[in-house]
Amino acid sequence: MGSTLAIAGGELLSSQRWYWAVLTCWIVFLNTASTGEILVKGYRRLLGTVFGVVAGILLAALVGRHTWTAFFLVLVLIFAMFYTAPLSYTLMSFFVTAMLGLLYTLLHTYSWEVLVLRVQETALGAACGVVAAALVLPVKTDRRTNELLVTVLKRLAEVTEAAVGQLSGGPAGDLLDKARELDQALGDLRSATQPLTHPVTLLRNRRTNARYVVALLETCAYHARALAATAELLPTHPSIAADPGCAGRRGARSATS
């Protein structure tokens, strides 16, 4: 549905570069699992594209006919694009669009109308993605975050119980894999709460609560990993010995709570 809308609208804007809208529509769906995540990703891509267009116009005006300078800057922007991809989607979109402005300068096809068209196609593609996500099998952010919260708590319990069991003299288990699963679940929850913790959100109370819960779980995960690391040292470290009372104290605390 999103691609169909993007193709139709992109053709109306430009019969040559309609694929920019389709590409944006597909990209906003990648690694997202709720309507809120798609909305945030589309907003970030559009914001990075707008600032990238401004930077591309300025760089093209400054470089002018200096071909080798433009070529060097293109390489720098490509490096910056890949470097910032895991850090900030907005920065990645910015460097991609700025690089296109210089690339068109090298190919002698530069015009500010083309860069403005990119903003229009990007906005259209992001809007088509959000509309499709809201109308076709919508997944609310609350539902997604609740599911991931349960998963994080299960992974946290698994790591803690396995580590305490090993420290109590039980059989050795693969704590490293359990800790990695906990980190993965926590990372998924952190990504899913981005629509709630975004600076422009209007629901400030929910933003505060989401940040508090994620921070609390990160603290718990830190101590769980530390406990697992201590349990991993048990067979080889001379100053660490198994204590059968750990399991009993854990049971007493569970019964009390």
Secondary structure as GFF3:
##gff-version 3
##sequence-region A 1 257
A	DSSP	alpha_helix	2	13	.	.	.	ID=ss1
A	DSSP	alpha_helix	19	29	.	.	.	ID=ss2
A	DSSP	alpha_helix	35	63	.	.	.	ID=ss3
A	DSSP	alpha_helix	67	84	.	.	.	ID=ss4
A	DSSP	alpha_helix	89	106	.	.	.	ID=ss5
A	DSSP	alpha_helix	112	135	.	.	.	ID=ss6
A	DSSP	alpha_helix	141	167	.	.	.	ID=ss7
A	DSSP	alpha_helix	175	192	.	.	.	ID=ss8
A	DSSP	alpha_helix	194	197	.	.	.	ID=ss9
A	DSSP	alpha_helix	204	232	.	.	.	ID=ss10
A	DSSP	alpha_helix	245	256	.	.	.	ID=ss11
###
